[in-house]
Structures are given as structure tokens and as C-alpha cells.
Amino acid sequence: MWHSVPWSTPGMAVGGVGSSLLLMSGVVVTVGLCRRLARRRLRSRPHLFAFLVEIFSTFQICACTNELSLLGNVEPKPHTALTLTYGFTVLHGLTLAGSTCNPCGALQPMWGGGTSLRMGGLKIAAQFVAAVLARVFMHFIWSLEMAEPHFGALSQGCSSPMQTTEVQAFCIELLFSVVFQLAVLRAESVNPKYRVHLIALLITMLVYAGGNLTGAIFNPALAFSLHADCFYDKFLSYSLVYWIAPSLGNLNLTEIHFNIILLNSISKQDD
């Protein structure tokens, strides 16, 4: 999700933001066409279909979020960045229906027995492949420096999103992952056209609350796409905070959720 980065330009012109919006719109349209083509041609091959659709969908989120990270300091702060976060989260929700785009989301049905280990593993592999592809693609686009936000975007190495202690960062990412996944579970019964806005609002609130401390990412694949240099420099710290913490939070929530369902089922049988 959105977070501030050191090379964002404080007084970026509207034209610069417009260029970024045009680029992200192009990514969304292209991914939509690829998903539609895969749906038409690969329905008879479910594993390949799931793998490719997850790649396309995660690529969209990672590419757009990489670009959004350059707009963190656009005035007025933080209103512009939060508005873009909300808007693109809604857009992702509307255009990427049926995809998890988050290893934590793929782990949940695997842990609960709702999907096979093979299918879950394929989706997680696809998400990390997409994370790398999105990073490579966006860095290539930035290297061309065709728009104002891209000037100097590659000059920094690890632009650490972790602005607190490792223990606090671990707890924040774990907590945010639990809150997010719990909201997703609770919103399953909500009308889809309202649900996407509720989830987007929650994500925007979490970004506002913790974006300046950890980036409020709670998505292992997205974290790797945004901060691969940091993983290279401090692999243990970053893997604990951005991979283990959200995954652990998700698995604990899944276990509690299924235990509650089991207890409710037993209670009804006793009645």
C-alpha cells in the first residue's frame, strides 16, 4: 500500500501526477485484457488458468503500488496519497474479482482445507513471480524518465519503510493482517458493490495509521516488489516483519475462525 518514499517531489506538478495515472490506467487495461483472454482460452486447464490469472492480477497491484509510492509527497499531504490509495484499492477490487493477490489470502483456504496444497502453492508462486516482474517492469519505465515522478526514482537503494523497532514493526504488520483478513471474512455477506468500498476504506485507514511506521503493507508479495533491495540488505529483519508477521496473523485468525465455526456447529447439534 501507499507509503512515503525519500525521492518523492514535494511540489510535484499536476501534470506529473497525470502521467502516473495514465501509466497505471494502461496497466489496469492491459491486465484486464490478459485476464479475459486467459478466461476464454484456458478454462479447460484450471491450474494453468489459476497460475496466469494470479500473475496478471498481482502484477497489476504491485506495478500500480510501485508507481503510487512515488506520489507519497504530492500536496496536499497526506490527502492526495490517501485519496489515490482509496481510489486504486476500489479499482483493484472491481477489476480483479476472484484473485487473492496476497500470499496470506492463498494460505487461508489451504490451512482451512478449502483448496489443495498444489493449487495454493501455484497461487503463491504466481504472486511472487508477478512481484518480481512488476518491479523489473516499473524500474525499466522509471529508467526512461519520461515523466516528472520518475526523475531520480532509481537513485536510491533501500528506501526503508521500517521507521520503528523491529519488534514494533512485527506487531504492527501482524495486527494489520489480522484486522484486514477479519474484515474480509466479516464482509463476505455484504453486497459486492458495497464490500469493495468497505475494504478500500479499511485499507486507507490502516495506511493512514501505520504507513509512516512500516508502510502498512501486510502483503508479502507486495512488500518484496516494493522493497527488494531492503530484503537483500536485511533479509532476516524484513522477512520476519513483512513475510512471517502477516502470515502468522492470518493463520492464527483462520484457526480461531474455524474453531468458532466448529463450536457453533456442535452447539446447534446439542440443541
TORGU-296435 format. One record per residue (C-alpha): residue number from 1; chain; z, x, y. Coordinates in steps of 0.02 Angstrom, whole numbers, always signed. Layout:
BEGIN
<atom><i>NUM</i><ch>A</ch><w>Z</w><u>X</u><v>Y</v></atom>
...
END
This chain:
BEGIN
<atom><i>1</i><ch>A</ch><w>+0</w><u>+0</u><v>+0</v></atom>
<atom><i>2</i><ch>A</ch><w>-9</w><u>+50</u><v>+180</v></atom>
<atom><i>3</i><ch>A</ch><w>+92</w><u>+197</u><v>+240</v></atom>
<atom><i>4</i><ch>A</ch><w>+82</w><u>+310</u><v>+391</v></atom>
<atom><i>5</i><ch>A</ch><w>-8</w><u>+475</u><v>+373</v></atom>
<atom><i>6</i><ch>A</ch><w>+6</w><u>+625</u><v>+489</v></atom>
<atom><i>7</i><ch>A</ch><w>-176</w><u>+633</u><v>+537</v></atom>
<atom><i>8</i><ch>A</ch><w>-192</w><u>+452</u><v>+596</v></atom>
<atom><i>9</i><ch>A</ch><w>-252</w><u>+446</u><v>+775</v></atom>
<atom><i>10</i><ch>A</ch><w>-126</w><u>+358</u><v>+890</v></atom>
<atom><i>11</i><ch>A</ch><w>-255</w><u>+290</u><v>+1010</v></atom>
<atom><i>12</i><ch>A</ch><w>-396</w><u>+256</u><v>+890</v></atom>
<atom><i>13</i><ch>A</ch><w>-535</w><u>+152</u><v>+966</v></atom>
<atom><i>14</i><ch>A</ch><w>-580</w><u>-20</u><v>+906</v></atom>
<atom><i>15</i><ch>A</ch><w>-748</w><u>+50</u><v>+851</v></atom>
<atom><i>16</i><ch>A</ch><w>-660</w><u>+169</u><v>+733</v></atom>
<atom><i>17</i><ch>A</ch><w>-564</w><u>+28</u><v>+652</v></atom>
<atom><i>18</i><ch>A</ch><w>-726</w><u>-72</u><v>+641</v></atom>
<atom><i>19</i><ch>A</ch><w>-810</w><u>+70</u><v>+546</v></atom>
<atom><i>20</i><ch>A</ch><w>-668</w><u>+73</u><v>+420</v></atom>
<atom><i>21</i><ch>A</ch><w>-675</w><u>-116</u><v>+399</v></atom>
<atom><i>22</i><ch>A</ch><w>-863</w><u>-106</u><v>+370</v></atom>
<atom><i>23</i><ch>A</ch><w>-838</w><u>+29</u><v>+238</v></atom>
<atom><i>24</i><ch>A</ch><w>-704</w><u>-70</u><v>+147</v></atom>
<atom><i>25</i><ch>A</ch><w>-810</w><u>-228</u><v>+154</v></atom>
<atom><i>26</i><ch>A</ch><w>-951</w><u>-131</u><v>+72</v></atom>
<atom><i>27</i><ch>A</ch><w>-834</w><u>-76</u><v>-67</v></atom>
<atom><i>28</i><ch>A</ch><w>-774</w><u>-255</u><v>-96</v></atom>
<atom><i>29</i><ch>A</ch><w>-952</w><u>-324</u><v>-103</v></atom>
<atom><i>30</i><ch>A</ch><w>-1011</w><u>-186</u><v>-221</v></atom>
<atom><i>31</i><ch>A</ch><w>-863</w><u>-209</u><v>-338</v></atom>
<atom><i>32</i><ch>A</ch><w>-893</w><u>-397</u><v>-338</v></atom>
<atom><i>33</i><ch>A</ch><w>-1073</w><u>-370</u><v>-393</v></atom>
<atom><i>34</i><ch>A</ch><w>-1020</w><u>-247</u><v>-529</v></atom>
<atom><i>35</i><ch>A</ch><w>-889</w><u>-368</u><v>-596</v></atom>
<atom><i>36</i><ch>A</ch><w>-1015</w><u>-509</u><v>-600</v></atom>
<atom><i>37</i><ch>A</ch><w>-1142</w><u>-402</u><v>-691</v></atom>
<atom><i>38</i><ch>A</ch><w>-1012</w><u>-347</u><v>-819</v></atom>
<atom><i>39</i><ch>A</ch><w>-959</w><u>-527</u><v>-846</v></atom>
<atom><i>40</i><ch>A</ch><w>-1139</w><u>-579</u><v>-883</v></atom>
<atom><i>41</i><ch>A</ch><w>-1186</w><u>-433</u><v>-995</v></atom>
<atom><i>42</i><ch>A</ch><w>-1027</w><u>-383</u><v>-1088</v></atom>
<atom><i>43</i><ch>A</ch><w>-938</w><u>-544</u><v>-1134</v></atom>
<atom><i>44</i><ch>A</ch><w>-976</w><u>-511</u><v>-1318</v></atom>
<atom><i>45</i><ch>A</ch><w>-888</w><u>-341</u><v>-1308</v></atom>
<atom><i>46</i><ch>A</ch><w>-713</w><u>-383</u><v>-1247</v></atom>
<atom><i>47</i><ch>A</ch><w>-639</w><u>-208</u><v>-1249</v></atom>
<atom><i>48</i><ch>A</ch><w>-782</w><u>-128</u><v>-1152</v></atom>
<atom><i>49</i><ch>A</ch><w>-783</w><u>-278</u><v>-1034</v></atom>
<atom><i>50</i><ch>A</ch><w>-596</w><u>-263</u><v>-1000</v></atom>
<atom><i>51</i><ch>A</ch><w>-610</w><u>-75</u><v>-975</v></atom>
<atom><i>52</i><ch>A</ch><w>-752</w><u>-84</u><v>-850</v></atom>
<atom><i>53</i><ch>A</ch><w>-684</w><u>-233</u><v>-753</v></atom>
<atom><i>54</i><ch>A</ch><w>-516</w><u>-145</u><v>-736</v></atom>
<atom><i>55</i><ch>A</ch><w>-604</w><u>+12</u><v>-674</v></atom>
<atom><i>56</i><ch>A</ch><w>-704</w><u>-86</u><v>-544</v></atom>
<atom><i>57</i><ch>A</ch><w>-553</w><u>-185</u><v>-485</v></atom>
<atom><i>58</i><ch>A</ch><w>-433</w><u>-38</u><v>-473</v></atom>
<atom><i>59</i><ch>A</ch><w>-567</w><u>+64</u><v>-386</v></atom>
<atom><i>60</i><ch>A</ch><w>-577</w><u>-70</u><v>-252</v></atom>
<atom><i>61</i><ch>A</ch><w>-390</w><u>-70</u><v>-220</v></atom>
<atom><i>62</i><ch>A</ch><w>-375</w><u>+120</u><v>-221</v></atom>
<atom><i>63</i><ch>A</ch><w>-528</w><u>+150</u><v>-112</v></atom>
<atom><i>64</i><ch>A</ch><w>-476</w><u>+19</u><v>+17</v></atom>
<atom><i>65</i><ch>A</ch><w>-296</w><u>+80</u><v>+22</v></atom>
<atom><i>66</i><ch>A</ch><w>-353</w><u>+260</u><v>+45</v></atom>
<atom><i>67</i><ch>A</ch><w>-453</w><u>+203</u><v>+195</v></atom>
<atom><i>68</i><ch>A</ch><w>-311</w><u>+94</u><v>+260</v></atom>
<atom><i>69</i><ch>A</ch><w>-196</w><u>+245</u><v>+254</v></atom>
<atom><i>70</i><ch>A</ch><w>-299</w><u>+321</u><v>+395</v></atom>
<atom><i>71</i><ch>A</ch><w>-263</w><u>+172</u><v>+507</v></atom>
<atom><i>72</i><ch>A</ch><w>-73</w><u>+181</u><v>+498</v></atom>
<atom><i>73</i><ch>A</ch><w>-50</w><u>+229</u><v>+681</v></atom>
<atom><i>74</i><ch>A</ch><w>-175</w><u>+112</u><v>+761</v></atom>
<atom><i>75</i><ch>A</ch><w>-98</w><u>+24</u><v>+911</v></atom>
<atom><i>76</i><ch>A</ch><w>-6</w><u>-89</u><v>+921</v></atom>
<atom><i>77</i><ch>A</ch><w>+108</w><u>-16</u><v>+788</v></atom>
<atom><i>78</i><ch>A</ch><w>+155</w><u>-75</u><v>+660</v></atom>
<atom><i>79</i><ch>A</ch><w>+73</w><u>-244</u><v>+689</v></atom>
<atom><i>80</i><ch>A</ch><w>-106</w><u>-188</u><v>+660</v></atom>
<atom><i>81</i><ch>A</ch><w>-67</w><u>-96</u><v>+499</v></atom>
<atom><i>82</i><ch>A</ch><w>+38</w><u>-239</u><v>+431</v></atom>
<atom><i>83</i><ch>A</ch><w>-97</w><u>-365</u><v>+475</v></atom>
<atom><i>84</i><ch>A</ch><w>-226</w><u>-261</u><v>+384</v></atom>
<atom><i>85</i><ch>A</ch><w>-108</w><u>-244</u><v>+236</v></atom>
<atom><i>86</i><ch>A</ch><w>-86</w><u>-432</u><v>+226</v></atom>
<atom><i>87</i><ch>A</ch><w>-271</w><u>-469</u><v>+251</v></atom>
<atom><i>88</i><ch>A</ch><w>-334</w><u>-349</u><v>+120</v></atom>
<atom><i>89</i><ch>A</ch><w>-200</w><u>-399</u><v>-4</v></atom>
<atom><i>90</i><ch>A</ch><w>-260</w><u>-579</u><v>+11</v></atom>
<atom><i>91</i><ch>A</ch><w>-440</w><u>-519</u><v>-8</v></atom>
<atom><i>92</i><ch>A</ch><w>-397</w><u>-419</u><v>-164</v></atom>
<atom><i>93</i><ch>A</ch><w>-305</w><u>-568</u><v>-237</v></atom>
<atom><i>94</i><ch>A</ch><w>-454</w><u>-683</u><v>-208</v></atom>
<atom><i>95</i><ch>A</ch><w>-589</w><u>-564</u><v>-270</v></atom>
<atom><i>96</i><ch>A</ch><w>-500</w><u>-477</u><v>-415</v></atom>
<atom><i>97</i><ch>A</ch><w>-433</w><u>-625</u><v>-512</v></atom>
<atom><i>98</i><ch>A</ch><w>-395</w><u>-582</u><v>-693</v></atom>
<atom><i>99</i><ch>A</ch><w>-367</w><u>-396</u><v>-663</v></atom>
<atom><i>100</i><ch>A</ch><w>-197</w><u>-312</u><v>-654</v></atom>
<atom><i>101</i><ch>A</ch><w>-249</w><u>-152</u><v>-561</v></atom>
<atom><i>102</i><ch>A</ch><w>-74</w><u>-86</u><v>-593</v></atom>
<atom><i>103</i><ch>A</ch><w>-10</w><u>+5</u><v>-749</v></atom>
<atom><i>104</i><ch>A</ch><w>+155</w><u>-89</u><v>-731</v></atom>
<atom><i>105</i><ch>A</ch><w>+61</w><u>-253</u><v>-742</v></atom>
<atom><i>106</i><ch>A</ch><w>-26</w><u>-192</u><v>-900</v></atom>
<atom><i>107</i><ch>A</ch><w>+138</w><u>-133</u><v>-978</v></atom>
<atom><i>108</i><ch>A</ch><w>+221</w><u>-303</u><v>-958</v></atom>
<atom><i>109</i><ch>A</ch><w>+115</w><u>-402</u><v>-1084</v></atom>
<atom><i>110</i><ch>A</ch><w>+114</w><u>-252</u><v>-1202</v></atom>
<atom><i>111</i><ch>A</ch><w>+304</w><u>-248</u><v>-1201</v></atom>
<atom><i>112</i><ch>A</ch><w>+314</w><u>-436</u><v>-1224</v></atom>
<atom><i>113</i><ch>A</ch><w>+186</w><u>-441</u><v>-1364</v></atom>
<atom><i>114</i><ch>A</ch><w>+59</w><u>-538</u><v>-1261</v></atom>
<atom><i>115</i><ch>A</ch><w>-78</w><u>-407</u><v>-1282</v></atom>
<atom><i>116</i><ch>A</ch><w>-120</w><u>-272</u><v>-1408</v></atom>
<atom><i>117</i><ch>A</ch><w>-73</w><u>-90</u><v>-1385</v></atom>
<atom><i>118</i><ch>A</ch><w>-258</w><u>-44</u><v>-1387</v></atom>
<atom><i>119</i><ch>A</ch><w>-305</w><u>-167</u><v>-1250</v></atom>
<atom><i>120</i><ch>A</ch><w>-156</w><u>-119</u><v>-1143</v></atom>
<atom><i>121</i><ch>A</ch><w>-194</w><u>+65</u><v>-1165</v></atom>
<atom><i>122</i><ch>A</ch><w>-376</w><u>+37</u><v>-1118</v></atom>
<atom><i>123</i><ch>A</ch><w>-325</w><u>-51</u><v>-958</v></atom>
<atom><i>124</i><ch>A</ch><w>-201</w><u>+85</u><v>-908</v></atom>
<atom><i>125</i><ch>A</ch><w>-330</w><u>+220</u><v>-944</v></atom>
<atom><i>126</i><ch>A</ch><w>-459</w><u>+125</u><v>-841</v></atom>
<atom><i>127</i><ch>A</ch><w>-337</w><u>+111</u><v>-695</v></atom>
<atom><i>128</i><ch>A</ch><w>-306</w><u>+298</u><v>-687</v></atom>
<atom><i>129</i><ch>A</ch><w>-491</w><u>+338</u><v>-708</v></atom>
<atom><i>130</i><ch>A</ch><w>-526</w><u>+220</u><v>-563</v></atom>
<atom><i>131</i><ch>A</ch><w>-388</w><u>+300</u><v>-460</v></atom>
<atom><i>132</i><ch>A</ch><w>-470</w><u>+471</u><v>-478</v></atom>
<atom><i>133</i><ch>A</ch><w>-646</w><u>+402</u><v>-445</v></atom>
<atom><i>134</i><ch>A</ch><w>-587</w><u>+312</u><v>-289</v></atom>
<atom><i>135</i><ch>A</ch><w>-504</w><u>+469</u><v>-222</v></atom>
<atom><i>136</i><ch>A</ch><w>-659</w><u>+575</u><v>-254</v></atom>
<atom><i>137</i><ch>A</ch><w>-772</w><u>+443</u><v>-176</v></atom>
<atom><i>138</i><ch>A</ch><w>-666</w><u>+420</u><v>-21</v></atom>
<atom><i>139</i><ch>A</ch><w>-645</w><u>+608</u><v>+6</v></atom>
<atom><i>140</i><ch>A</ch><w>-834</w><u>+625</u><v>-4</v></atom>
<atom><i>141</i><ch>A</ch><w>-855</w><u>+488</u><v>+127</v></atom>
<atom><i>142</i><ch>A</ch><w>-723</w><u>+568</u><v>+238</v></atom>
<atom><i>143</i><ch>A</ch><w>-807</w><u>+738</u><v>+224</v></atom>
<atom><i>144</i><ch>A</ch><w>-962</w><u>+664</u><v>+307</v></atom>
<atom><i>145</i><ch>A</ch><w>-855</w><u>+621</u><v>+461</v></atom>
<atom><i>146</i><ch>A</ch><w>-969</w><u>+478</u><v>+510</v></atom>
<atom><i>147</i><ch>A</ch><w>-827</w><u>+376</u><v>+587</v></atom>
<atom><i>148</i><ch>A</ch><w>-681</w><u>+418</u><v>+701</v></atom>
<atom><i>149</i><ch>A</ch><w>-542</w><u>+385</u><v>+572</v></atom>
<atom><i>150</i><ch>A</ch><w>-621</w><u>+516</u><v>+457</v></atom>
<atom><i>151</i><ch>A</ch><w>-613</w><u>+662</u><v>+580</v></atom>
<atom><i>152</i><ch>A</ch><w>-493</w><u>+789</u><v>+505</v></atom>
<atom><i>153</i><ch>A</ch><w>-441</w><u>+672</u><v>+364</v></atom>
<atom><i>154</i><ch>A</ch><w>-462</w><u>+811</u><v>+236</v></atom>
<atom><i>155</i><ch>A</ch><w>-373</w><u>+946</u><v>+337</v></atom>
<atom><i>156</i><ch>A</ch><w>-201</w><u>+904</u><v>+267</v></atom>
<atom><i>157</i><ch>A</ch><w>-139</w><u>+945</u><v>+93</v></atom>
<atom><i>158</i><ch>A</ch><w>+8</w><u>+845</u><v>+26</v></atom>
<atom><i>159</i><ch>A</ch><w>+49</w><u>+717</u><v>+160</v></atom>
<atom><i>160</i><ch>A</ch><w>+213</w><u>+672</u><v>+78</v></atom>
<atom><i>161</i><ch>A</ch><w>+255</w><u>+486</u><v>+86</v></atom>
<atom><i>162</i><ch>A</ch><w>+431</w><u>+525</u><v>+24</v></atom>
<atom><i>163</i><ch>A</ch><w>+539</w><u>+532</u><v>+181</v></atom>
<atom><i>164</i><ch>A</ch><w>+708</w><u>+516</u><v>+95</v></atom>
<atom><i>165</i><ch>A</ch><w>+802</w><u>+593</u><v>-51</v></atom>
<atom><i>166</i><ch>A</ch><w>+725</w><u>+585</u><v>-225</v></atom>
<atom><i>167</i><ch>A</ch><w>+867</w><u>+476</u><v>-288</v></atom>
<atom><i>168</i><ch>A</ch><w>+846</w><u>+351</u><v>-147</v></atom>
<atom><i>169</i><ch>A</ch><w>+657</w><u>+353</u><v>-166</v></atom>
<atom><i>170</i><ch>A</ch><w>+675</w><u>+322</u><v>-353</v></atom>
<atom><i>171</i><ch>A</ch><w>+790</w><u>+173</u><v>-321</v></atom>
<atom><i>172</i><ch>A</ch><w>+676</w><u>+101</u><v>-187</v></atom>
<atom><i>173</i><ch>A</ch><w>+519</w><u>+107</u><v>-295</v></atom>
<atom><i>174</i><ch>A</ch><w>+614</w><u>+36</u><v>-444</v></atom>
<atom><i>175</i><ch>A</ch><w>+687</w><u>-105</u><v>-340</v></atom>
<atom><i>176</i><ch>A</ch><w>+521</w><u>-147</u><v>-256</v></atom>
<atom><i>177</i><ch>A</ch><w>+434</w><u>-151</u><v>-425</v></atom>
<atom><i>178</i><ch>A</ch><w>+566</w><u>-272</u><v>-493</v></atom>
<atom><i>179</i><ch>A</ch><w>+554</w><u>-384</u><v>-339</v></atom>
<atom><i>180</i><ch>A</ch><w>+365</w><u>-385</u><v>-344</v></atom>
<atom><i>181</i><ch>A</ch><w>+348</w><u>-420</u><v>-531</v></atom>
<atom><i>182</i><ch>A</ch><w>+485</w><u>-553</u><v>-522</v></atom>
<atom><i>183</i><ch>A</ch><w>+390</w><u>-639</u><v>-381</v></atom>
<atom><i>184</i><ch>A</ch><w>+230</w><u>-633</u><v>-484</v></atom>
<atom><i>185</i><ch>A</ch><w>+319</w><u>-714</u><v>-632</v></atom>
<atom><i>186</i><ch>A</ch><w>+400</w><u>-848</u><v>-523</v></atom>
<atom><i>187</i><ch>A</ch><w>+236</w><u>-885</u><v>-434</v></atom>
<atom><i>188</i><ch>A</ch><w>+138</w><u>-920</u><v>-593</v></atom>
<atom><i>189</i><ch>A</ch><w>+166</w><u>-1107</u><v>-573</v></atom>
<atom><i>190</i><ch>A</ch><w>+110</w><u>-1107</u><v>-390</v></atom>
<atom><i>191</i><ch>A</ch><w>-64</w><u>-1166</u><v>-342</v></atom>
<atom><i>192</i><ch>A</ch><w>-176</w><u>-1009</u><v>-344</v></atom>
<atom><i>193</i><ch>A</ch><w>-238</w><u>-1036</u><v>-166</v></atom>
<atom><i>194</i><ch>A</ch><w>-58</w><u>-1030</u><v>-104</v></atom>
<atom><i>195</i><ch>A</ch><w>+3</w><u>-900</u><v>-228</v></atom>
<atom><i>196</i><ch>A</ch><w>-111</w><u>-763</u><v>-162</v></atom>
<atom><i>197</i><ch>A</ch><w>-39</w><u>-785</u><v>+13</v></atom>
<atom><i>198</i><ch>A</ch><w>+141</w><u>-784</u><v>-51</v></atom>
<atom><i>199</i><ch>A</ch><w>+112</w><u>-622</u><v>-146</v></atom>
<atom><i>200</i><ch>A</ch><w>+23</w><u>-544</u><v>+3</v></atom>
<atom><i>201</i><ch>A</ch><w>+166</w><u>-593</u><v>+118</v></atom>
<atom><i>202</i><ch>A</ch><w>+292</w><u>-515</u><v>-2</v></atom>
<atom><i>203</i><ch>A</ch><w>+194</w><u>-353</u><v>-14</v></atom>
<atom><i>204</i><ch>A</ch><w>+180</w><u>-344</u><v>+175</v></atom>
<atom><i>205</i><ch>A</ch><w>+368</w><u>-370</u><v>+191</v></atom>
<atom><i>206</i><ch>A</ch><w>+403</w><u>-233</u><v>+63</v></atom>
<atom><i>207</i><ch>A</ch><w>+285</w><u>-115</u><v>+154</v></atom>
<atom><i>208</i><ch>A</ch><w>+374</w><u>-152</u><v>+318</v></atom>
<atom><i>209</i><ch>A</ch><w>+545</w><u>-124</u><v>+237</v></atom>
<atom><i>210</i><ch>A</ch><w>+508</w><u>+35</u><v>+140</v></atom>
<atom><i>211</i><ch>A</ch><w>+340</w><u>+102</u><v>+194</v></atom>
<atom><i>212</i><ch>A</ch><w>+419</w><u>+235</u><v>+306</v></atom>
<atom><i>213</i><ch>A</ch><w>+532</w><u>+295</u><v>+163</v></atom>
<atom><i>214</i><ch>A</ch><w>+420</w><u>+301</u><v>+8</v></atom>
<atom><i>215</i><ch>A</ch><w>+257</w><u>+218</u><v>+58</v></atom>
<atom><i>216</i><ch>A</ch><w>+313</w><u>+61</u><v>-38</v></atom>
<atom><i>217</i><ch>A</ch><w>+177</w><u>+87</u><v>-169</v></atom>
<atom><i>218</i><ch>A</ch><w>+255</w><u>+26</u><v>-334</v></atom>
<atom><i>219</i><ch>A</ch><w>+89</w><u>+55</u><v>-423</v></atom>
<atom><i>220</i><ch>A</ch><w>+75</w><u>+218</u><v>-523</v></atom>
<atom><i>221</i><ch>A</ch><w>-116</w><u>+224</u><v>-519</v></atom>
<atom><i>222</i><ch>A</ch><w>-125</w><u>+190</u><v>-333</v></atom>
<atom><i>223</i><ch>A</ch><w>+10</w><u>+320</u><v>-298</v></atom>
<atom><i>224</i><ch>A</ch><w>-91</w><u>+451</u><v>-392</v></atom>
<atom><i>225</i><ch>A</ch><w>-250</w><u>+406</u><v>-299</v></atom>
<atom><i>226</i><ch>A</ch><w>-163</w><u>+419</u><v>-130</v></atom>
<atom><i>227</i><ch>A</ch><w>-59</w><u>+574</u><v>-162</v></atom>
<atom><i>228</i><ch>A</ch><w>-139</w><u>+678</u><v>-300</v></atom>
<atom><i>229</i><ch>A</ch><w>-104</w><u>+838</u><v>-201</v></atom>
<atom><i>230</i><ch>A</ch><w>+81</w><u>+795</u><v>-197</v></atom>
<atom><i>231</i><ch>A</ch><w>+83</w><u>+764</u><v>-384</v></atom>
<atom><i>232</i><ch>A</ch><w>+5</w><u>+936</u><v>-406</v></atom>
<atom><i>233</i><ch>A</ch><w>+134</w><u>+1020</u><v>-294</v></atom>
<atom><i>234</i><ch>A</ch><w>+288</w><u>+925</u><v>-353</v></atom>
<atom><i>235</i><ch>A</ch><w>+239</w><u>+841</u><v>-515</v></atom>
<atom><i>236</i><ch>A</ch><w>+414</w><u>+807</u><v>-582</v></atom>
<atom><i>237</i><ch>A</ch><w>+479</w><u>+728</u><v>-422</v></atom>
<atom><i>238</i><ch>A</ch><w>+326</w><u>+621</u><v>-392</v></atom>
<atom><i>239</i><ch>A</ch><w>+305</w><u>+566</u><v>-572</v></atom>
<atom><i>240</i><ch>A</ch><w>+488</w><u>+510</u><v>-576</v></atom>
<atom><i>241</i><ch>A</ch><w>+476</w><u>+413</u><v>-412</v></atom>
<atom><i>242</i><ch>A</ch><w>+301</w><u>+342</u><v>-422</v></atom>
<atom><i>243</i><ch>A</ch><w>+271</w><u>+327</u><v>-610</v></atom>
<atom><i>244</i><ch>A</ch><w>+437</w><u>+314</u><v>-702</v></atom>
<atom><i>245</i><ch>A</ch><w>+534</w><u>+211</u><v>-574</v></atom>
<atom><i>246</i><ch>A</ch><w>+413</w><u>+64</u><v>-557</v></atom>
<atom><i>247</i><ch>A</ch><w>+375</w><u>+65</u><v>-744</v></atom>
<atom><i>248</i><ch>A</ch><w>+560</w><u>+65</u><v>-787</v></atom>
<atom><i>249</i><ch>A</ch><w>+594</w><u>-76</u><v>-665</v></atom>
<atom><i>250</i><ch>A</ch><w>+452</w><u>-178</u><v>-738</v></atom>
<atom><i>251</i><ch>A</ch><w>+506</w><u>-152</u><v>-918</v></atom>
<atom><i>252</i><ch>A</ch><w>+687</w><u>-197</u><v>-880</v></atom>
<atom><i>253</i><ch>A</ch><w>+631</w><u>-355</u><v>-792</v></atom>
<atom><i>254</i><ch>A</ch><w>+517</w><u>-400</u><v>-937</v></atom>
<atom><i>255</i><ch>A</ch><w>+658</w><u>-378</u><v>-1061</v></atom>
<atom><i>256</i><ch>A</ch><w>+776</w><u>-485</u><v>-958</v></atom>
<atom><i>257</i><ch>A</ch><w>+642</w><u>-618</u><v>-932</v></atom>
<atom><i>258</i><ch>A</ch><w>+605</w><u>-635</u><v>-1118</v></atom>
<atom><i>259</i><ch>A</ch><w>+790</w><u>-636</u><v>-1161</v></atom>
<atom><i>260</i><ch>A</ch><w>+816</w><u>-781</u><v>-1039</v></atom>
<atom><i>261</i><ch>A</ch><w>+669</w><u>-875</u><v>-1117</v></atom>
<atom><i>262</i><ch>A</ch><w>+742</w><u>-844</u><v>-1291</v></atom>
<atom><i>263</i><ch>A</ch><w>+915</w><u>-904</u><v>-1239</v></atom>
<atom><i>264</i><ch>A</ch><w>+842</w><u>-1060</u><v>-1159</v></atom>
<atom><i>265</i><ch>A</ch><w>+744</w><u>-1095</u><v>-1317</v></atom>
<atom><i>266</i><ch>A</ch><w>+899</w><u>-1076</u><v>-1426</v></atom>
<atom><i>267</i><ch>A</ch><w>+998</w><u>-1187</u><v>-1308</v></atom>
<atom><i>268</i><ch>A</ch><w>+868</w><u>-1325</u><v>-1319</v></atom>
<atom><i>269</i><ch>A</ch><w>+867</w><u>-1316</u><v>-1509</v></atom>
<atom><i>270</i><ch>A</ch><w>+1057</w><u>-1332</u><v>-1513</v></atom>
<atom><i>271</i><ch>A</ch><w>+1048</w><u>-1486</u><v>-1402</v></atom>
END
